[in-house]
């Protein structure tokens, strides 16, 4: 459709597996569309941490009180893919043990 007057929409984020502010920066913003504005983009930042975890997601929603505005789709998912890696390995590369005795072998997360 064509706008001959302003249409106001609220963009908001909702926590799912990802939780603001630890995983992403929450957003709640008013978007104003008009005859000359038919596309509005906003940045939503994810937080870079050093925690090994599963991918997490949060939801973006659109809401309006204007009954003449149809929101479709009114939700979008954002998936934060984890880029952290962990190294697990032996504490040392050589162990020595005398026959009949026990050797302690250690494995570390670094």
C-alpha positions, -999 to 999 in steps of 0.1 A, spaced: 0 0 0 8 37 -2 11 60 28 -5 94 27 0 99 64 25 87 90 24 52 103 40 45 137 54 11 146 74 0 176 104 -23 172 112 -43 203 134 -72 213 123 -101 235 147 -124 253 146 -161 244 178 -182 249 198 -150 244 193 -126 272 200 -88 271 224 -73 281 247 -103 285 241 -117 249 228 -87 229 218 -50 233 180 -48 238 161 -24 215 129 -6 218 125 21 192 97 40 175 98 38 137 79 64 117 70 56 81 56 82 57 50 88 20 88 94 16 100 68 41 92 32 32 123 14 47 139 19 81 169 -1 92 183 -4 128 214 -21 141 211 -46 170 244 -55 185 254 -89 199 279 -92 227 312 -109 221 322 -130 251 347 -158 258 321 -184 269 317 -216 251 279 -220 247 252 -232 222 239 -208 196 213 -185 212 184 -166 198 161 -136 206 130 -123 189 123 -89 174 87 -78 173 67 -50 156 37 -35 174 13 -6 166 -19 9 179 -29 20 144 -57 -3 134 -52 5 97 -16 -8 98 -13 -46 91 20 -60 105 30 -90 85 53 -106 95 53 -90 130 82 -112 144 117 -121 133 142 -144 151 179 -134 155 203 -163 160 236 -155 177 261 -181 165 288 -188 191 323 -183 178 341 -193 210 363 -224 211 378 -242 239 410 -263 239 412 -295 259 444 -314 261 469 -333 283 487 -312 309 520 -326 296 530 -347 265 550 -374 283 543 -394 314 567 -419 330 557 -446 354 577 -475 370 563 -510 365 536 -518 391 530 -482 401 503 -457 391 507 -426 370 484 -396 373 474 -383 339 458 -348 339 436 -333 312 430 -295 312 406 -270 297 425 -240 285 
